[in-house]
Amino acid sequence: MPKIDRVEIRVTDYTSRLKRTTMHGDYDTGASGTLLGKPCLLRIFADGITGYAQVRPTTPGHSMPDTWKSVSGAFEEIIGPMLIGRDIFDINAIFAEFDMVLPYNPVVRTMLDFALHDAQGKATNQPVHNLLGGLSQELLPLEWSISMYDDPQQSINDALRGKQEFGINVACLKAGSPKGWRHDVMCFEKLRESCGPEMELGMDPNTAWSVPDTVLALEACRDARLDYIEQPIERRDHAGLAHIRRSARGTKVMADEAVMSVQDAYDLAKAEACDVFCVKLYRMGGLKIAQKIAGIAEGANILINIGGLAVMSQLEAAAAAHFYASLPARRCMPAGEFIFGLGVSGEDPLVPEPDFKIENGHVRPPAGPGLGINIDEKALEKYTLYKEVIS
């Protein structure tokens, strides 16, 4: 069986810059040539097989602890040496050891999970979704994430771009304005008026609201039909989220920041606090953990949303698509958020000729072995800002 003989960690550059506003602060990929805000890329080499993974640590300005320095340092000093000589199929044993030496570095764990699955798929000539149980969905609907703006017209223009340019029929509006929930509701009402009743619309305050304000906001949105509300309150307040769900009168309540682990999923299910888990692979630690969370969701009759922007990364978007494709459509809502990895906010500089593309608001999971994404080696060398090899 293929044994790992070399591990490589890189930070790579973008050819464009994305800035968005949320209540956590600016989501910013940073200026070209700077390391903060850029994605980390992992390669594991095993007897001629190369497994790839790429994740952008979202710190600063979000709810995650990792930065490029913590990711690269973890692989250089702890995880890389631990992997040398290990079989790429010994994933459970590898993660049992990982959890003993580095128990909460979710981006590091996610990258290792993605790279091992990519290598396993290449070794067996299977796409990753086959390793996860097979292809349940051939065509995956996509969701458009709308930045928070002071001017509602900017939100409308953003949503209409997704609809008209890419055929997207699901959109989620960032909320949590310093002007308060009434301003958020006003923006949503104008968005609904412009997009029409056929579009599925959600709102995501990213923990900015209180429990009473959320109840009032949901009631105020009643006539404009808010289809789902995503993590309106502080992530540890399961009792508050359960109260909101009981008051929601059919508007689906989605847990996002609240569900970061298998234990979180269990506690939320036990509290009957939500209708939907937002599964962000980089936040939970990859595909293996996401499958466990999906199992808890099925047992509790909770739906799954595939979150995470995967900004300008075909590799990260592909991992999300494979997981999404492995789940029955009836267990999922509303759509996959990883559209930002498919060229809508800037091209992936490492994949100049992608075949993983949007088709009228949907995408097909890559059919090739592993994650199914071919990295251009010349582009990889050109856009590498930092590199370390462990052997």
Sequence and secondary structure as in RCSB ss.txt:
>XXXX:A:sequence
MPKIDRVEIRVTDYTSRLKRTTMHGDYDTGASGTLLGKPCLLRIFADGITGYAQVRPTTPGHSMPDTWKSVSGAF
EEIIGPMLIGRDIFDINAIFAEFDMVLPYNPVVRTMLDFALHDAQGKATNQPVHNLLGGLSQELLPLEWSISMYD
DPQQSINDALRGKQEFGINVACLKAGSPKGWRHDVMCFEKLRESCGPEMELGMDPNTAWSVPDTVLALEACRDAR
LDYIEQPIERRDHAGLAHIRRSARGTKVMADEAVMSVQDAYDLAKAEACDVFCVKLYRMGGLKIAQKIAGIAEGA
NILINIGGLAVMSQLEAAAAAHFYASLPARRCMPAGEFIFGLGVSGEDPLVPEPDFKIENGHVRPPAGPGLGINI
DEKALEKYTLYKEVIS
>XXXX:A:secstr
  BEEEEEEEEE  SS  EEEETTEEEE  STT STT  EEEEEEETTEEEEEEE    SSSS    HHHHHHHI
IIIIHHHHTT BTT HHHHHHHHHHH TT HHHHHHHHHHHHHHHHHHHT BHHHHTT  S SSEEB EEE   S
SHHHHHHHHHHHHHHH   EEEEE   TT HHHHHHHHHHHHHHH TTSEEEEE TT S HHHHHHHHHHTTTT 
  EEE  S TT HHHHHHHHHHSTT EEEESTT  SHHHHHHHHHHT  SEEEE HHHHTSHHHHHHHHHHHHHT
T EEEE    TT HHHHHHHHHHHHTS GGGB S BSGGGGTTSSS  TT SS    EETTEE    SSBT    
 HHHHHHHEEEEEEE 
